[in-house]
Amino acid sequence: MPGASRLATSLWVLFLQSLLSGVVDLRPHGPQDTHPQLEAVKQSILDRLGMEKPPSVRGALGQGELQEAHLVYREMLAQLRANQTLPLAAKTVHTLRAKVKLLGHGLAAGPGVTSDPLRPLYGLEVSRTAALSRDLHVFRAELSLSKKFSHVPSISQLNLTMLARVNIYRLTGGDGETSTLLASQVVSRTTPVLSLGDAVGQWLAGPDPRLHLGLEFPTDEAGSVLEGTEWLPLEVETQERRQVRKRRQLDEECGKGDTKCCLRSLKVSFADIGWSDWVLAPSSYSMRFCEGSCPHNYKPASMHAQIKARLHSLSGETPAPCCVPAAYEPMVLMHYASDGKVVTQLFDDMIVTRCHCA
């Protein structure tokens, strides 16, 4: 099958070059309007599917069967994407200083928010450091309150699992002019910690250099744990997803006016080639192919290709290397088979992701 695969790739390139030059029109105009190149491409795909000709679809699937078939397709697609997910970088723990300031009582008010005039509101201000980029994923962000919290007289008689309910607000203006309620959390006597993961994650995903939050305590005595405190430790655990593959693919794609070996794309519609009646999903896909010249020392696939390019530049007697696919990514195809059943197949070499000179 390697020979058949290479033939299919070559036929695709031939066909796509014809498309770009305007030679081939994919739209059918009549029963006699056929193109040898298009037919050769279609036949090569049928060969890969193990079919001599497109199947005759005698009856469409019922609604339930169609939903089940699409479910299988989506599950295989999800598994494929999961397998392609790049490994995550190591986790990093950042310890930040959250500045603390008493803003007043009963200040937390906004759309749909009513605040008790006796509730003290403390403001937190966290500044972004150079290590906190917008590409980070926040796993957790925990604000540690004072250990004195477990010794507040008015709440020391409560049980171990519920001491006080603290409302967490996002503040705009820094001093609580406008507030949005984010969450309400119960603080435990044994672990006086507030989880700020959502708030910190949203902040890091944006451009703001500082995060302003408000902590509203139920009573003055409960909030007294922050009296005299200038800052609280905020521990943020993050992880950066490496985007090497995506950046590499962008580097591979042809830019405007590029003539050297690079990756070009063309959207191929199964409806345009008259196969929408038996190819169920996807309806189209981005066909990528390699094109361009291969000068000396440009994307050499091997030492042999490098020497070949050098000899070609010196004398021209040796043919130049060719721009060919170097890597592929798989594609899932759901279609009717020859027996009329719907099958979902995975093809490992349908989509080119990288080119080199060989």
SEPADREN-188392 format. One record per residue (C-alpha): x negated, y negated, z; residue in three letters. Coordinates in steps of 0.1 Angstrom, whole numbers. Example, Ala and Ser with C-alpha at 12.3 -4.5 7.8 and 13.67 -1.06 7.14 Angstrom:
<rs>
<c1 = -123, c2 = 45, c3 = 78, residu = ALA>
<c1 = -137, c2 = 11, c3 = 71, residu = SER>
</rs>
This chain:
<rs>
<c1 = 0, c2 = 0, c3 = 0, residu = MET>
<c1 = -29, c2 = -25, c3 = 3, residu = PRO>
<c1 = -30, c2 = -28, c3 = -35, residu = GLY>
<c1 = 7, c2 = -34, c3 = -37, residu = ALA>
<c1 = 4, c2 = -61, c3 = -10, residu = SER>
<c1 = -24, c2 = -79, c3 = -29, residu = ARG>
<c1 = -3, c2 = -76, c3 = -61, residu = LEU>
<c1 = 28, c2 = -91, c3 = -43, residu = ALA>
<c1 = 7, c2 = -120, c3 = -30, residu = THR>
<c1 = -8, c2 = -127, c3 = -64, residu = SER>
<c1 = 26, c2 = -126, c3 = -80, residu = LEU>
<c1 = 40, c2 = -150, c3 = -54, residu = TRP>
<c1 = 11, c2 = -175, c3 = -60, residu = VAL>
<c1 = 17, c2 = -173, c3 = -98, residu = LEU>
<c1 = 54, c2 = -179, c3 = -93, residu = PHE>
<c1 = 49, c2 = -208, c3 = -69, residu = LEU>
<c1 = 24, c2 = -224, c3 = -93, residu = GLN>
<c1 = 50, c2 = -222, c3 = -120, residu = SER>
<c1 = 76, c2 = -238, c3 = -96, residu = LEU>
<c1 = 53, c2 = -267, c3 = -89, residu = LEU>
<c1 = 46, c2 = -272, c3 = -125, residu = SER>
<c1 = 83, c2 = -272, c3 = -134, residu = GLY>
<c1 = 81, c2 = -240, c3 = -155, residu = VAL>
<c1 = 105, c2 = -219, c3 = -135, residu = VAL>
<c1 = 140, c2 = -231, c3 = -124, residu = ASP>
<c1 = 153, c2 = -209, c3 = -97, residu = LEU>
<c1 = 190, c2 = -217, c3 = -104, residu = ARG>
<c1 = 207, c2 = -190, c3 = -126, residu = PRO>
<c1 = 222, c2 = -204, c3 = -157, residu = HIS>
<c1 = 236, c2 = -173, c3 = -174, residu = GLY>
<c1 = 232, c2 = -135, c3 = -177, residu = PRO>
<c1 = 205, c2 = -139, c3 = -204, residu = GLN>
<c1 = 186, c2 = -166, c3 = -186, residu = ASP>
<c1 = 158, c2 = -146, c3 = -169, residu = THR>
<c1 = 122, c2 = -153, c3 = -163, residu = HIS>
<c1 = 95, c2 = -126, c3 = -164, residu = PRO>
<c1 = 75, c2 = -141, c3 = -136, residu = GLN>
<c1 = 106, c2 = -145, c3 = -113, residu = LEU>
<c1 = 116, c2 = -109, c3 = -121, residu = GLU>
<c1 = 81, c2 = -97, c3 = -113, residu = ALA>
<c1 = 82, c2 = -115, c3 = -79, residu = VAL>
<c1 = 116, c2 = -101, c3 = -71, residu = LYS>
<c1 = 105, c2 = -66, c3 = -81, residu = GLN>
<c1 = 74, c2 = -68, c3 = -59, residu = SER>
<c1 = 96, c2 = -77, c3 = -29, residu = ILE>
<c1 = 119, c2 = -48, c3 = -37, residu = LEU>
<c1 = 89, c2 = -25, c3 = -38, residu = ASP>
<c1 = 79, c2 = -36, c3 = -3, residu = ARG>
<c1 = 115, c2 = -28, c3 = 9, residu = LEU>
<c1 = 113, c2 = 6, c3 = -8, residu = GLY>
<c1 = 142, c2 = -2, c3 = -32, residu = MET>
<c1 = 143, c2 = 1, c3 = -70, residu = GLU>
<c1 = 169, c2 = -26, c3 = -73, residu = LYS>
<c1 = 190, c2 = -49, c3 = -51, residu = PRO>
<c1 = 217, c2 = -30, c3 = -33, residu = PRO>
<c1 = 253, c2 = -32, c3 = -42, residu = SER>
<c1 = 272, c2 = -47, c3 = -14, residu = VAL>
<c1 = 306, c2 = -30, c3 = -16, residu = ARG>
<c1 = 322, c2 = -44, c3 = 15, residu = GLY>
<c1 = 312, c2 = -71, c3 = 39, residu = ALA>
<c1 = 306, c2 = -62, c3 = 75, residu = LEU>
<c1 = 333, c2 = -68, c3 = 100, residu = GLY>
<c1 = 330, c2 = -96, c3 = 125, residu = GLN>
<c1 = 319, c2 = -74, c3 = 153, residu = GLY>
<c1 = 294, c2 = -55, c3 = 132, residu = GLU>
<c1 = 280, c2 = -88, c3 = 119, residu = LEU>
<c1 = 276, c2 = -102, c3 = 154, residu = GLN>
<c1 = 258, c2 = -70, c3 = 165, residu = GLU>
<c1 = 235, c2 = -72, c3 = 135, residu = ALA>
<c1 = 226, c2 = -108, c3 = 142, residu = HIS>
<c1 = 220, c2 = -100, c3 = 178, residu = LEU>
<c1 = 194, c2 = -74, c3 = 168, residu = VAL>
<c1 = 179, c2 = -99, c3 = 145, residu = TYR>
<c1 = 176, c2 = -126, c3 = 172, residu = ARG>
<c1 = 162, c2 = -101, c3 = 197, residu = GLU>
<c1 = 135, c2 = -90, c3 = 173, residu = MET>
<c1 = 128, c2 = -127, c3 = 165, residu = LEU>
<c1 = 125, c2 = -136, c3 = 201, residu = ALA>
<c1 = 102, c2 = -106, c3 = 208, residu = GLN>
<c1 = 80, c2 = -117, c3 = 179, residu = LEU>
<c1 = 78, c2 = -153, c3 = 192, residu = ARG>
<c1 = 70, c2 = -140, c3 = 227, residu = ALA>
<c1 = 41, c2 = -119, c3 = 212, residu = ASN>
<c1 = 28, c2 = -149, c3 = 194, residu = GLN>
<c1 = 28, c2 = -172, c3 = 225, residu = THR>
<c1 = -6, c2 = -183, c3 = 233, residu = LEU>
<c1 = -21, c2 = -174, c3 = 267, residu = PRO>
<c1 = -17, c2 = -201, c3 = 293, residu = LEU>
<c1 = -47, c2 = -219, c3 = 308, residu = ALA>
<c1 = -56, c2 = -214, c3 = 344, residu = ALA>
<c1 = -34, c2 = -231, c3 = 370, residu = LYS>
<c1 = -47, c2 = -263, c3 = 386, residu = THR>
<c1 = -36, c2 = -278, c3 = 419, residu = VAL>
<c1 = -37, c2 = -316, c3 = 422, residu = HIS>
<c1 = -34, c2 = -332, c3 = 456, residu = THR>
<c1 = -19, c2 = -367, c3 = 453, residu = LEU>
<c1 = -13, c2 = -394, c3 = 478, residu = ARG>
<c1 = 23, c2 = -406, c3 = 479, residu = ALA>
<c1 = 25, c2 = -440, c3 = 495, residu = LYS>
<c1 = 53, c2 = -444, c3 = 520, residu = VAL>
<c1 = 73, c2 = -476, c3 = 527, residu = LYS>
<c1 = 105, c2 = -482, c3 = 547, residu = LEU>
<c1 = 128, c2 = -499, c3 = 523, residu = LEU>
<c1 = 158, c2 = -504, c3 = 547, residu = GLY>
<c1 = 191, c2 = -488, c3 = 556, residu = HIS>
<c1 = 219, c2 = -478, c3 = 533, residu = GLY>
<c1 = 201, c2 = -490, c3 = 502, residu = LEU>
<c1 = 206, c2 = -459, c3 = 481, residu = ALA>
<c1 = 235, c2 = -469, c3 = 459, residu = ALA>
<c1 = 242, c2 = -464, c3 = 422, residu = GLY>
<c1 = 268, c2 = -449, c3 = 399, residu = PRO>
<c1 = 287, c2 = -423, c3 = 418, residu = GLY>
<c1 = 264, c2 = -428, c3 = 449, residu = VAL>
<c1 = 277, c2 = -439, c3 = 483, residu = THR>
<c1 = 252, c2 = -444, c3 = 510, residu = SER>
<c1 = 257, c2 = -445, c3 = 548, residu = ASP>
<c1 = 246, c2 = -479, c3 = 560, residu = PRO>
<c1 = 229, c2 = -463, c3 = 589, residu = LEU>
<c1 = 207, c2 = -440, c3 = 568, residu = ARG>
<c1 = 171, c2 = -451, c3 = 566, residu = PRO>
<c1 = 156, c2 = -450, c3 = 531, residu = LEU>
<c1 = 119, c2 = -446, c3 = 526, residu = TYR>
<c1 = 102, c2 = -453, c3 = 493, residu = GLY>
<c1 = 75, c2 = -431, c3 = 478, residu = LEU>
<c1 = 51, c2 = -443, c3 = 451, residu = GLU>
<c1 = 28, c2 = -418, c3 = 433, residu = VAL>
<c1 = 2, c2 = -429, c3 = 408, residu = SER>
<c1 = -8, c2 = -409, c3 = 377, residu = ARG>
<c1 = -44, c2 = -397, c3 = 377, residu = THR>
<c1 = -66, c2 = -391, c3 = 346, residu = ALA>
<c1 = -61, c2 = -353, c3 = 351, residu = ALA>
<c1 = -23, c2 = -356, c3 = 348, residu = LEU>
<c1 = -16, c2 = -356, c3 = 311, residu = SER>
<c1 = 18, c2 = -353, c3 = 294, residu = ARG>
<c1 = 9, c2 = -318, c3 = 281, residu = ASP>
<c1 = 11, c2 = -303, c3 = 315, residu = LEU>
<c1 = 38, c2 = -279, c3 = 327, residu = HIS>
<c1 = 46, c2 = -284, c3 = 364, residu = VAL>
<c1 = 51, c2 = -252, c3 = 383, residu = PHE>
<c1 = 57, c2 = -268, c3 = 417, residu = ARG>
<c1 = 54, c2 = -301, c3 = 434, residu = ALA>
<c1 = 57, c2 = -301, c3 = 472, residu = GLU>
<c1 = 57, c2 = -331, c3 = 495, residu = LEU>
<c1 = 46, c2 = -322, c3 = 531, residu = SER>
<c1 = 63, c2 = -342, c3 = 558, residu = LEU>
<c1 = 48, c2 = -350, c3 = 592, residu = SER>
<c1 = 45, c2 = -320, c3 = 615, residu = LYS>
<c1 = 61, c2 = -343, c3 = 641, residu = LYS>
<c1 = 94, c2 = -335, c3 = 624, residu = PHE>
<c1 = 98, c2 = -304, c3 = 645, residu = SER>
<c1 = 95, c2 = -324, c3 = 677, residu = HIS>
<c1 = 122, c2 = -351, c3 = 670, residu = VAL>
<c1 = 143, c2 = -349, c3 = 702, residu = PRO>
<c1 = 177, c2 = -354, c3 = 685, residu = SER>
<c1 = 172, c2 = -324, c3 = 662, residu = ILE>
<c1 = 151, c2 = -301, c3 = 682, residu = SER>
<c1 = 181, c2 = -284, c3 = 695, residu = GLN>
<c1 = 193, c2 = -273, c3 = 660, residu = LEU>
<c1 = 185, c2 = -239, c3 = 646, residu = ASN>
<c1 = 153, c2 = -230, c3 = 629, residu = LEU>
<c1 = 167, c2 = -230, c3 = 593, residu = THR>
<c1 = 184, c2 = -264, c3 = 592, residu = MET>
<c1 = 171, c2 = -295, c3 = 608, residu = LEU>
<c1 = 181, c2 = -323, c3 = 584, residu = ALA>
<c1 = 194, c2 = -329, c3 = 549, residu = ARG>
<c1 = 173, c2 = -353, c3 = 530, residu = VAL>
<c1 = 186, c2 = -370, c3 = 499, residu = ASN>
<c1 = 161, c2 = -376, c3 = 471, residu = ILE>
<c1 = 166, c2 = -405, c3 = 447, residu = TYR>
<c1 = 148, c2 = -418, c3 = 417, residu = ARG>
<c1 = 142, c2 = -455, c3 = 422, residu = LEU>
<c1 = 138, c2 = -482, c3 = 395, residu = THR>
<c1 = 123, c2 = -515, c3 = 405, residu = GLY>
<c1 = 102, c2 = -499, c3 = 432, residu = GLY>
<c1 = 123, c2 = -512, c3 = 461, residu = ASP>
<c1 = 155, c2 = -494, c3 = 455, residu = GLY>
<c1 = 173, c2 = -520, c3 = 434, residu = GLU>
<c1 = 188, c2 = -491, c3 = 414, residu = THR>
<c1 = 189, c2 = -455, c3 = 426, residu = SER>
<c1 = 198, c2 = -422, c3 = 410, residu = THR>
<c1 = 205, c2 = -392, c3 = 432, residu = LEU>
<c1 = 183, c2 = -363, c3 = 421, residu = LEU>
<c1 = 188, c2 = -336, c3 = 448, residu = ALA>
<c1 = 197, c2 = -330, c3 = 484, residu = SER>
<c1 = 175, c2 = -306, c3 = 503, residu = GLN>
<c1 = 175, c2 = -291, c3 = 538, residu = VAL>
<c1 = 142, c2 = -294, c3 = 556, residu = VAL>
<c1 = 131, c2 = -265, c3 = 578, residu = SER>
<c1 = 115, c2 = -270, c3 = 612, residu = ARG>
<c1 = 88, c2 = -245, c3 = 604, residu = THR>
<c1 = 81, c2 = -257, c3 = 569, residu = THR>
<c1 = 88, c2 = -294, c3 = 566, residu = PRO>
<c1 = 84, c2 = -295, c3 = 529, residu = VAL>
<c1 = 104, c2 = -312, c3 = 501, residu = LEU>
<c1 = 103, c2 = -297, c3 = 466, residu = SER>
<c1 = 99, c2 = -324, c3 = 439, residu = LEU>
<c1 = 91, c2 = -302, c3 = 409, residu = GLY>
<c1 = 119, c2 = -315, c3 = 387, residu = ASP>
<c1 = 112, c2 = -351, c3 = 394, residu = ALA>
<c1 = 74, c2 = -348, c3 = 390, residu = VAL>
<c1 = 78, c2 = -327, c3 = 358, residu = GLY>
<c1 = 101, c2 = -354, c3 = 342, residu = GLN>
<c1 = 77, c2 = -381, c3 = 352, residu = TRP>
<c1 = 46, c2 = -364, c3 = 338, residu = LEU>
<c1 = 64, c2 = -358, c3 = 305, residu = ALA>
<c1 = 69, c2 = -395, c3 = 301, residu = GLY>
<c1 = 45, c2 = -425, c3 = 298, residu = PRO>
<c1 = 52, c2 = -442, c3 = 332, residu = ASP>
<c1 = 20, c2 = -446, c3 = 352, residu = PRO>
<c1 = 39, c2 = -445, c3 = 386, residu = ARG>
<c1 = 67, c2 = -424, c3 = 400, residu = LEU>
<c1 = 91, c2 = -441, c3 = 425, residu = HIS>
<c1 = 113, c2 = -419, c3 = 446, residu = LEU>
<c1 = 135, c2 = -426, c3 = 476, residu = GLY>
<c1 = 139, c2 = -403, c3 = 507, residu = LEU>
<c1 = 171, c2 = -409, c3 = 526, residu = GLU>
<c1 = 172, c2 = -394, c3 = 561, residu = PHE>
<c1 = 204, c2 = -387, c3 = 581, residu = PRO>
<c1 = 194, c2 = -407, c3 = 611, residu = THR>
<c1 = 168, c2 = -431, c3 = 623, residu = ASP>
<c1 = 153, c2 = -405, c3 = 646, residu = GLU>
<c1 = 150, c2 = -380, c3 = 617, residu = ALA>
<c1 = 133, c2 = -406, c3 = 596, residu = GLY>
<c1 = 111, c2 = -417, c3 = 624, residu = SER>
<c1 = 87, c2 = -389, c3 = 614, residu = VAL>
<c1 = 75, c2 = -413, c3 = 587, residu = LEU>
<c1 = 70, c2 = -443, c3 = 610, residu = GLU>
<c1 = 34, c2 = -454, c3 = 609, residu = GLY>
<c1 = 27, c2 = -431, c3 = 580, residu = THR>
<c1 = 10, c2 = -448, c3 = 550, residu = GLU>
<c1 = 10, c2 = -418, c3 = 527, residu = TRP>
<c1 = 20, c2 = -382, c3 = 525, residu = LEU>
<c1 = 2, c2 = -354, c3 = 506, residu = PRO>
<c1 = 19, c2 = -343, c3 = 474, residu = LEU>
<c1 = 6, c2 = -310, c3 = 460, residu = GLU>
<c1 = 13, c2 = -305, c3 = 423, residu = VAL>
<c1 = 5, c2 = -272, c3 = 406, residu = GLU>
<c1 = 2, c2 = -275, c3 = 368, residu = THR>
<c1 = -7, c2 = -254, c3 = 338, residu = GLN>
<c1 = -16, c2 = -265, c3 = 303, residu = GLU>
<c1 = -5, c2 = -245, c3 = 273, residu = ARG>
<c1 = -32, c2 = -243, c3 = 247, residu = ARG>
<c1 = -21, c2 = -255, c3 = 213, residu = GLN>
<c1 = -52, c2 = -242, c3 = 194, residu = VAL>
<c1 = -32, c2 = -222, c3 = 169, residu = ARG>
<c1 = -8, c2 = -251, c3 = 161, residu = LYS>
<c1 = -37, c2 = -276, c3 = 157, residu = ARG>
<c1 = -56, c2 = -252, c3 = 135, residu = ARG>
<c1 = -26, c2 = -246, c3 = 113, residu = GLN>
<c1 = -22, c2 = -284, c3 = 109, residu = LEU>
<c1 = -58, c2 = -287, c3 = 100, residu = ASP>
<c1 = -53, c2 = -260, c3 = 73, residu = GLU>
<c1 = -24, c2 = -277, c3 = 56, residu = GLU>
<c1 = -32, c2 = -297, c3 = 24, residu = CYS>
<c1 = -31, c2 = -334, c3 = 27, residu = GLY>
<c1 = -22, c2 = -359, c3 = 0, residu = LYS>
<c1 = -48, c2 = -356, c3 = -28, residu = GLY>
<c1 = -66, c2 = -326, c3 = -13, residu = ASP>
<c1 = -83, c2 = -305, c3 = -40, residu = THR>
<c1 = -104, c2 = -282, c3 = -19, residu = LYS>
<c1 = -91, c2 = -248, c3 = -5, residu = CYS>
<c1 = -61, c2 = -255, c3 = 17, residu = CYS>
<c1 = -27, c2 = -243, c3 = 27, residu = LEU>
<c1 = 4, c2 = -254, c3 = 7, residu = ARG>
<c1 = 40, c2 = -248, c3 = 16, residu = SER>
<c1 = 72, c2 = -244, c3 = -4, residu = LEU>
<c1 = 106, c2 = -236, c3 = 9, residu = LYS>
<c1 = 121, c2 = -205, c3 = -8, residu = VAL>
<c1 = 158, c2 = -200, c3 = -7, residu = SER>
<c1 = 172, c2 = -165, c3 = -12, residu = PHE>
<c1 = 204, c2 = -181, c3 = -26, residu = ALA>
<c1 = 183, c2 = -198, c3 = -53, residu = ASP>
<c1 = 169, c2 = -164, c3 = -65, residu = ILE>
<c1 = 204, c2 = -148, c3 = -64, residu = GLY>
<c1 = 199, c2 = -127, c3 = -33, residu = TRP>
<c1 = 221, c2 = -144, c3 = -7, residu = SER>
<c1 = 247, c2 = -116, c3 = -11, residu = ASP>
<c1 = 224, c2 = -89, c3 = 4, residu = TRP>
<c1 = 197, c2 = -108, c3 = 23, residu = VAL>
<c1 = 215, c2 = -119, c3 = 55, residu = LEU>
<c1 = 188, c2 = -137, c3 = 75, residu = ALA>
<c1 = 170, c2 = -159, c3 = 72, residu = PRO>
<c1 = 187, c2 = -179, c3 = 44, residu = SER>
<c1 = 153, c2 = -192, c3 = 34, residu = SER>
<c1 = 117, c2 = -194, c3 = 46, residu = TYR>
<c1 = 86, c2 = -215, c3 = 41, residu = SER>
<c1 = 65, c2 = -198, c3 = 16, residu = MET>
<c1 = 28, c2 = -207, c3 = 22, residu = ARG>
<c1 = 0, c2 = -201, c3 = -3, residu = PHE>
<c1 = -36, c2 = -210, c3 = -7, residu = CYS>
<c1 = -48, c2 = -233, c3 = -34, residu = GLU>
<c1 = -79, c2 = -254, c3 = -42, residu = GLY>
<c1 = -115, c2 = -253, c3 = -51, residu = SER>
<c1 = -143, c2 = -236, c3 = -32, residu = CYS>
<c1 = -175, c2 = -256, c3 = -32, residu = PRO>
<c1 = -207, c2 = -244, c3 = -16, residu = HIS>
<c1 = -204, c2 = -239, c3 = 22, residu = ASN>
<c1 = -167, c2 = -247, c3 = 23, residu = TYR>
<c1 = -146, c2 = -222, c3 = 44, residu = LYS>
<c1 = -168, c2 = -192, c3 = 34, residu = PRO>
<c1 = -152, c2 = -159, c3 = 42, residu = ALA>
<c1 = -185, c2 = -142, c3 = 44, residu = SER>
<c1 = -222, c2 = -146, c3 = 37, residu = MET>
<c1 = -216, c2 = -131, c3 = 3, residu = HIS>
<c1 = -190, c2 = -158, c3 = -5, residu = ALA>
<c1 = -214, c2 = -185, c3 = 7, residu = GLN>
<c1 = -242, c2 = -172, c3 = -16, residu = ILE>
<c1 = -218, c2 = -168, c3 = -45, residu = LYS>
<c1 = -207, c2 = -204, c3 = -42, residu = ALA>
<c1 = -243, c2 = -216, c3 = -41, residu = ARG>
<c1 = -252, c2 = -196, c3 = -72, residu = LEU>
<c1 = -222, c2 = -210, c3 = -90, residu = HIS>
<c1 = -231, c2 = -245, c3 = -82, residu = SER>
<c1 = -267, c2 = -240, c3 = -95, residu = LEU>
<c1 = -260, c2 = -222, c3 = -128, residu = SER>
<c1 = -224, c2 = -216, c3 = -133, residu = GLY>
<c1 = -231, c2 = -180, c3 = -144, residu = GLU>
<c1 = -216, c2 = -166, c3 = -112, residu = THR>
<c1 = -179, c2 = -172, c3 = -108, residu = PRO>
<c1 = -169, c2 = -194, c3 = -79, residu = ALA>
<c1 = -152, c2 = -180, c3 = -48, residu = PRO>
<c1 = -114, c2 = -180, c3 = -48, residu = CYS>
<c1 = -91, c2 = -197, c3 = -23, residu = CYS>
<c1 = -73, c2 = -168, c3 = -7, residu = VAL>
<c1 = -53, c2 = -160, c3 = 25, residu = PRO>
<c1 = -74, c2 = -153, c3 = 56, residu = ALA>
<c1 = -46, c2 = -147, c3 = 81, residu = ALA>
<c1 = -9, c2 = -141, c3 = 82, residu = TYR>
<c1 = 20, c2 = -143, c3 = 106, residu = GLU>
<c1 = 49, c2 = -118, c3 = 105, residu = PRO>
<c1 = 85, c2 = -124, c3 = 94, residu = MET>
<c1 = 117, c2 = -107, c3 = 103, residu = VAL>
<c1 = 141, c2 = -99, c3 = 74, residu = LEU>
<c1 = 177, c2 = -87, c3 = 79, residu = MET>
<c1 = 192, c2 = -72, c3 = 47, residu = HIS>
<c1 = 214, c2 = -45, c3 = 33, residu = TYR>
<c1 = 196, c2 = -13, c3 = 24, residu = ALA>
<c1 = 203, c2 = 10, c3 = -5, residu = SER>
<c1 = 227, c2 = 31, c3 = 16, residu = ASP>
<c1 = 248, c2 = 0, c3 = 24, residu = GLY>
<c1 = 236, c2 = -2, c3 = 60, residu = LYS>
<c1 = 222, c2 = -34, c3 = 75, residu = VAL>
<c1 = 186, c2 = -31, c3 = 86, residu = VAL>
<c1 = 162, c2 = -55, c3 = 103, residu = THR>
<c1 = 125, c2 = -52, c3 = 92, residu = GLN>
<c1 = 93, c2 = -68, c3 = 103, residu = LEU>
<c1 = 67, c2 = -77, c3 = 77, residu = PHE>
<c1 = 33, c2 = -86, c3 = 89, residu = ASP>
<c1 = 19, c2 = -103, c3 = 58, residu = ASP>
<c1 = 47, c2 = -125, c3 = 45, residu = MET>
<c1 = 36, c2 = -159, c3 = 58, residu = ILE>
<c1 = 1, c2 = -172, c3 = 53, residu = VAL>
<c1 = -14, c2 = -192, c3 = 82, residu = THR>
<c1 = -50, c2 = -197, c3 = 71, residu = ARG>
<c1 = -71, c2 = -198, c3 = 39, residu = CYS>
<c1 = -107, c2 = -192, c3 = 31, residu = HIS>
<c1 = -130, c2 = -189, c3 = 1, residu = CYS>
<c1 = -139, c2 = -153, c3 = -9, residu = ALA>
</rs>
